[in-house]
Amino acid sequence: MILDHVGKKYGDRTALEDITLELRDGEITAVLGESGAGKTTLLNILAGLIPHSGTVEGRQPCSYLFQQPKLLPNLTAEGNLRFVLPKQQWDSARVMLEKVGLGGREKSYPRELSGGERQRVAIARAFLYPHDMLLMDEPFASLDLSLKKSLLELVAGLWKERRQTVVFVTHDVHEAAALAQRAIVLKDGRVVLDLDVDGEPPRDFFVCSRAEEQLVRALMGE
C-alpha cells in the first residue's frame, strides 16, 4: 500500500500532513507518537474509514483490532468468532480458540472471561476475519507486563502462519521493538523517523535494544 502526500484536518487542526510512505506487504509496522500525533487518524485512513487529502494506492481488505476487546456480550467466545465467518468455516472458530489458549472456554460469555482472555478472543477474531491487512490500535495498552509479553508472542505466532501486513499503533517503544519489523514515529502529524528493526519477531522482551533507544530519541525530538 502506498500513501502519497496524505493529509487530514479536523477543522483548523492538522492531524496528518504530507505523509508519503509505502507499507510493505507481509510486514509488521509499528506507528508511534505522542497523543495527538496522528497515529489513530493514520490507521483510520488505511482502513478507508475517513476522507483525506492525497492518495492511497493498493488499499487492502482490513481487519481492525481495538484497545478494548469490543466483544458481543450476548455471544459466547466461539460465537464471537463465528460471527465474522461464513457458516461453512465455523469449525475454524474452535481451532483458533485452541491456538490462543482458550480451549475449553468456547461456551463462555465475555462476562465470564478475564480481561486477558477477552483480549485473546478479540485477537483470534481479528485474525479470523477475512483480511489482507490487520490494523491494531494499542491492543496491548493497560495490560500487566506478563500478559503483554504473552499477547505479543501470540500475535507474532499467528502472524507467522500467513504473514499478512500488520500495522499497529502504540505508545510503548518496548512493544514496537519486540514485535515490529519497521517502526514509524509521528510528531505533529509528520513522519520524523522511519526505522527498520533487525531480527524476526517476537524479539527478547527483556532486552533493551538499539531500536528502542532510537525510538525514544525520536519521540523526545532529539
MIFI-482584 format. One record per residue (C-alpha): residue in one letter; z, x, y; residue number from 1. Coordinates in Angstrom, 3 decimals. Layout:
REM residues N
+---------+----------+----------+----------+-----+
: residuo :        z :        x :        y : num :
+---------+----------+----------+----------+-----+
:       a :        Z :        X :        Y : NUM :
...
+---------+----------+----------+----------+-----+
REM end
This chain:
REM residues 222
+---------+----------+----------+----------+-----+
: residuo :        z :        x :        y : num :
+---------+----------+----------+----------+-----+
:       m :    0.000 :    0.000 :    0.000 :   1 :
:       i :   -0.991 :    1.357 :    3.419 :   2 :
:       l :    0.678 :    0.413 :    6.706 :   3 :
:       d :   -1.448 :    1.216 :    9.750 :   4 :
:       h :    0.215 :    1.104 :   13.194 :   5 :
:       v :    2.518 :   -1.718 :   12.122 :   6 :
:       g :    4.928 :   -3.122 :   14.697 :   7 :
:       k :    7.264 :   -6.068 :   15.147 :   8 :
:       k :    9.025 :   -7.543 :   18.170 :   9 :
:       y :   11.671 :  -10.250 :   18.372 :  10 :
:       g :   11.293 :  -11.454 :   21.941 :  11 :
:       d :   11.743 :   -8.391 :   24.147 :  12 :
:       r :   13.373 :   -6.341 :   21.396 :  13 :
:       t :   11.202 :   -3.922 :   19.410 :  14 :
:       a :   12.260 :   -3.851 :   15.753 :  15 :
:       l :    9.421 :   -1.654 :   14.488 :  16 :
:       e :    6.985 :    0.425 :   16.495 :  17 :
:       d :    3.756 :    2.051 :   15.334 :  18 :
:       i :    4.651 :    2.546 :   11.664 :  19 :
:       t :    1.882 :    4.307 :    9.757 :  20 :
:       l :    2.530 :    5.354 :    6.162 :  21 :
:       e :    1.321 :    4.979 :    2.605 :  22 :
:       l :    3.615 :    3.773 :   -0.152 :  23 :
:       r :    2.545 :    5.486 :   -3.346 :  24 :
:       d :    2.170 :    3.300 :   -6.436 :  25 :
:       g :    4.834 :    3.687 :   -9.107 :  26 :
:       e :    7.281 :    5.474 :   -6.831 :  27 :
:       i :   10.826 :    4.622 :   -5.744 :  28 :
:       t :   11.169 :    4.834 :   -1.955 :  29 :
:       a :   14.426 :    4.504 :   -0.045 :  30 :
:       v :   14.458 :    3.304 :    3.562 :  31 :
:       l :   17.497 :    4.405 :    5.557 :  32 :
:       g :   18.687 :    3.914 :    9.111 :  33 :
:       e :   21.490 :    2.572 :   11.249 :  34 :
:       s :   21.957 :   -1.167 :   11.777 :  35 :
:       g :   19.070 :   -2.468 :   13.846 :  36 :
:       a :   16.771 :    0.425 :   12.938 :  37 :
:       g :   14.210 :   -1.962 :   11.422 :  38 :
:       k :   14.873 :   -1.495 :    7.696 :  39 :
:       t :   15.003 :   -5.146 :    6.631 :  40 :
:       t :   12.170 :   -6.012 :    9.013 :  41 :
:       l :   10.010 :   -3.438 :    7.232 :  42 :
:       l :   10.968 :   -4.899 :    3.867 :  43 :
:       n :   10.065 :   -8.414 :    5.027 :  44 :
:       i :    6.687 :   -7.188 :    6.308 :  45 :
:       l :    5.965 :   -5.582 :    2.938 :  46 :
:       a :    6.805 :   -8.919 :    1.310 :  47 :
:       g :    4.466 :  -10.761 :    3.685 :  48 :
:       l :    7.310 :  -12.927 :    4.983 :  49 :
:       i :    6.906 :  -12.345 :    8.728 :  50 :
:       p :    3.992 :  -11.823 :   11.140 :  51 :
:       h :    3.464 :   -8.399 :   12.684 :  52 :
:       s :    1.019 :   -6.251 :   14.616 :  53 :
:       g :   -1.122 :   -3.640 :   12.891 :  54 :
:       t :   -2.429 :   -3.947 :    9.346 :  55 :
:       v :   -1.062 :   -3.781 :    5.802 :  56 :
:       e :   -3.652 :   -2.977 :    3.150 :  57 :
:       g :   -3.235 :   -3.373 :   -0.585 :  58 :
:       r :   -0.404 :   -5.879 :   -0.429 :  59 :
:       q :    1.045 :   -6.483 :   -3.906 :  60 :
:       p :    2.887 :   -9.330 :   -5.638 :  61 :
:       c :    6.568 :   -8.745 :   -4.843 :  62 :
:       s :    9.955 :   -9.413 :   -6.350 :  63 :
:       y :   12.912 :   -9.376 :   -3.924 :  64 :
:       l :   16.497 :   -8.371 :   -4.754 :  65 :
:       f :   19.108 :   -9.121 :   -2.095 :  66 :
:       q :   22.527 :   -7.629 :   -1.372 :  67 :
:       q :   24.139 :  -10.825 :   -2.677 :  68 :
:       p :   23.011 :  -11.967 :   -6.144 :  69 :
:       k :   21.853 :  -15.426 :   -4.963 :  70 :
:       l :   22.057 :  -16.877 :   -8.464 :  71 :
:       l :   21.523 :  -20.581 :   -9.039 :  72 :
:       p :   25.088 :  -21.844 :   -9.659 :  73 :
:       n :   24.074 :  -24.717 :  -11.926 :  74 :
:       l :   22.200 :  -22.448 :  -14.347 :  75 :
:       t :   23.596 :  -20.033 :  -16.921 :  76 :
:       a :   22.825 :  -16.316 :  -16.837 :  77 :
:       e :   19.974 :  -16.937 :  -19.256 :  78 :
:       g :   18.851 :  -19.969 :  -17.271 :  79 :
:       n :   18.646 :  -17.939 :  -14.076 :  80 :
:       l :   16.268 :  -15.529 :  -15.796 :  81 :
:       r :   14.224 :  -18.252 :  -17.452 :  82 :
:       f :   13.824 :  -19.900 :  -14.040 :  83 :
:       v :   11.349 :  -17.184 :  -12.947 :  84 :
:       l :    9.393 :  -17.107 :  -16.227 :  85 :
:       p :    6.746 :  -19.322 :  -17.817 :  86 :
:       k :    8.139 :  -21.143 :  -20.834 :  87 :
:       q :    6.188 :  -19.015 :  -23.319 :  88 :
:       q :    8.114 :  -15.959 :  -22.067 :  89 :
:       w :   11.617 :  -17.445 :  -22.158 :  90 :
:       d :   12.619 :  -15.294 :  -25.129 :  91 :
:       s :   12.381 :  -12.209 :  -22.899 :  92 :
:       a :   15.334 :  -13.506 :  -20.845 :  93 :
:       r :   17.785 :  -12.885 :  -23.673 :  94 :
:       v :   16.234 :   -9.469 :  -24.380 :  95 :
:       m :   16.656 :   -8.487 :  -20.735 :  96 :
:       l :   20.302 :   -9.599 :  -20.677 :  97 :
:       e :   20.920 :   -7.271 :  -23.618 :  98 :
:       k :   19.290 :   -4.425 :  -21.679 :  99 :
:       v :   21.560 :   -4.924 :  -18.680 : 100 :
:       g :   24.691 :   -5.033 :  -20.827 : 101 :
:       l :   25.262 :   -8.783 :  -20.823 : 102 :
:       g :   24.576 :   -9.603 :  -24.448 : 103 :
:       g :   26.868 :  -12.458 :  -25.421 : 104 :
:       r :   27.107 :  -13.773 :  -21.840 : 105 :
:       e :   23.852 :  -15.734 :  -21.946 : 106 :
:       k :   25.577 :  -19.114 :  -21.614 : 107 :
:       s :   27.997 :  -18.032 :  -18.880 : 108 :
:       y :   27.604 :  -19.589 :  -15.441 : 109 :
:       p :   27.709 :  -17.415 :  -12.300 : 110 :
:       r :   31.255 :  -18.593 :  -11.503 : 111 :
:       e :   32.362 :  -17.240 :  -14.888 : 112 :
:       l :   30.941 :  -13.766 :  -14.253 : 113 :
:       s :   32.419 :  -10.867 :  -12.294 : 114 :
:       g :   30.696 :   -9.609 :   -9.163 : 115 :
:       g :   29.170 :   -6.708 :  -11.060 : 116 :
:       e :   27.964 :   -8.984 :  -13.842 : 117 :
:       r :   26.356 :  -11.337 :  -11.323 : 118 :
:       q :   24.527 :   -8.411 :   -9.753 : 119 :
:       r :   23.334 :   -7.334 :  -13.197 : 120 :
:       v :   21.869 :  -10.807 :  -13.721 : 121 :
:       a :   20.187 :  -10.592 :  -10.310 : 122 :
:       i :   18.719 :   -7.167 :  -11.163 : 123 :
:       a :   17.486 :   -8.478 :  -14.516 : 124 :
:       r :   15.878 :  -11.479 :  -12.820 : 125 :
:       a :   14.211 :   -9.277 :  -10.178 : 126 :
:       f :   12.674 :   -7.050 :  -12.852 : 127 :
:       l :   11.539 :  -10.036 :  -14.937 : 128 :
:       y :    9.885 :  -11.869 :  -12.047 : 129 :
:       p :    6.135 :  -11.081 :  -12.211 : 130 :
:       h :    5.509 :   -8.340 :   -9.653 : 131 :
:       d :    3.894 :   -5.022 :   -8.864 : 132 :
:       m :    6.358 :   -4.108 :   -6.112 : 133 :
:       l :   10.129 :   -4.568 :   -6.215 : 134 :
:       l :   11.892 :   -4.832 :   -2.837 : 135 :
:       m :   15.676 :   -4.377 :   -2.750 : 136 :
:       d :   17.802 :   -4.982 :    0.358 : 137 :
:       e :   21.040 :   -2.988 :   -0.004 : 138 :
:       p :   21.602 :   -4.073 :   -3.627 : 139 :
:       f :   24.477 :   -1.627 :   -4.182 : 140 :
:       a :   26.432 :   -2.261 :   -0.975 : 141 :
:       s :   30.104 :   -3.234 :   -1.198 : 142 :
:       l :   30.396 :   -2.040 :   -4.805 : 143 :
:       d :   33.018 :    0.389 :   -6.028 : 144 :
:       l :   31.752 :    3.850 :   -6.961 : 145 :
:       s :   31.920 :    3.370 :  -10.723 : 146 :
:       l :   29.938 :    0.121 :  -10.597 : 147 :
:       k :   27.478 :    1.563 :   -8.083 : 148 :
:       k :   26.805 :    4.518 :  -10.394 : 149 :
:       s :   26.208 :    2.271 :  -13.401 : 150 :
:       l :   23.856 :   -0.049 :  -11.481 : 151 :
:       l :   21.877 :    2.859 :  -10.042 : 152 :
:       e :   21.394 :    4.126 :  -13.589 : 153 :
:       l :   20.494 :    0.615 :  -14.754 : 154 :
:       v :   17.792 :    0.224 :  -12.093 : 155 :
:       a :   16.378 :    3.669 :  -12.887 : 156 :
:       g :   16.249 :    2.837 :  -16.592 : 157 :
:       l :   14.480 :   -0.474 :  -16.046 : 158 :
:       w :   12.050 :    1.151 :  -13.613 : 159 :
:       k :   11.077 :    3.783 :  -16.194 : 160 :
:       e :    9.822 :    1.078 :  -18.556 : 161 :
:       r :    6.984 :    0.033 :  -16.188 : 162 :
:       r :    7.184 :    2.479 :  -13.258 : 163 :
:       q :    6.292 :   -0.173 :  -10.723 : 164 :
:       t :    6.552 :    0.501 :   -7.000 : 165 :
:       v :   10.120 :    0.096 :   -5.693 : 166 :
:       v :   11.252 :    0.084 :   -2.059 : 167 :
:       f :   14.952 :   -0.263 :   -1.328 : 168 :
:       v :   16.965 :   -0.372 :    1.874 : 169 :
:       t :   20.292 :    1.427 :    2.038 : 170 :
:       h :   22.794 :    2.883 :    4.498 : 171 :
:       d :   24.018 :    5.292 :    1.819 : 172 :
:       v :   22.392 :    8.745 :    1.622 : 173 :
:       h :   24.064 :    9.264 :   -1.762 : 174 :
:       e :   22.260 :    6.213 :   -3.192 : 175 :
:       a :   18.954 :    7.436 :   -1.791 : 176 :
:       a :   19.426 :   10.959 :   -3.163 : 177 :
:       a :   20.412 :    9.638 :   -6.600 : 178 :
:       l :   17.638 :    7.063 :   -7.056 : 179 :
:       a :   14.698 :    7.622 :   -4.701 : 180 :
:       q :   11.704 :    9.892 :   -5.134 : 181 :
:       r :   10.976 :    9.531 :   -1.447 : 182 :
:       a :   13.275 :    8.734 :    1.477 : 183 :
:       i :   12.173 :    7.395 :    4.857 : 184 :
:       v :   14.586 :    7.377 :    7.797 : 185 :
:       l :   14.040 :    4.883 :   10.611 : 186 :
:       k :   15.516 :    5.250 :   14.081 : 187 :
:       d :   14.849 :    2.737 :   16.859 : 188 :
:       g :   12.001 :    1.274 :   14.841 : 189 :
:       r :   10.197 :    4.559 :   14.228 : 190 :
:       v :    9.947 :    6.931 :   11.263 : 191 :
:       v :   11.888 :   10.109 :   12.057 : 192 :
:       l :   11.907 :   11.603 :    8.548 : 193 :
:       d :    9.663 :   11.170 :    5.506 : 194 :
:       l :   11.167 :   13.216 :    2.688 : 195 :
:       d :   10.043 :   13.786 :   -0.906 : 196 :
:       v :   13.073 :   14.103 :   -3.195 : 197 :
:       d :   12.770 :   16.508 :   -6.124 : 198 :
:       g :   13.601 :   15.529 :   -9.695 : 199 :
:       e :   13.397 :   12.461 :  -11.898 : 200 :
:       p :   15.787 :    9.593 :  -11.093 : 201 :
:       p :   18.573 :    8.939 :  -11.691 : 202 :
:       r :   19.970 :   12.248 :  -10.487 : 203 :
:       d :   23.508 :   13.525 :  -10.930 : 204 :
:       f :   25.670 :   11.077 :   -8.986 : 205 :
:       f :   28.411 :   13.672 :   -8.475 : 206 :
:       v :   26.290 :   16.451 :   -6.969 : 207 :
:       c :   25.677 :   16.685 :   -3.220 : 208 :
:       s :   22.019 :   17.675 :   -2.895 : 209 :
:       r :   19.917 :   19.333 :   -0.222 : 210 :
:       a :   18.179 :   15.977 :    0.252 : 211 :
:       e :   21.480 :   14.351 :    1.262 : 212 :
:       e :   22.033 :   16.990 :    3.944 : 213 :
:       q :   18.546 :   16.414 :    5.348 : 214 :
:       l :   19.034 :   12.653 :    5.391 : 215 :
:       v :   22.419 :   12.896 :    7.123 : 216 :
:       r :   20.946 :   15.180 :    9.788 : 217 :
:       a :   18.065 :   12.768 :   10.392 : 218 :
:       l :   20.411 :    9.795 :   10.663 : 219 :
:       m :   22.537 :   11.733 :   13.175 : 220 :
:       g :   19.493 :   12.634 :   15.221 : 221 :
:       e :   19.582 :   16.358 :   14.500 : 222 :
+---------+----------+----------+----------+-----+
REM end
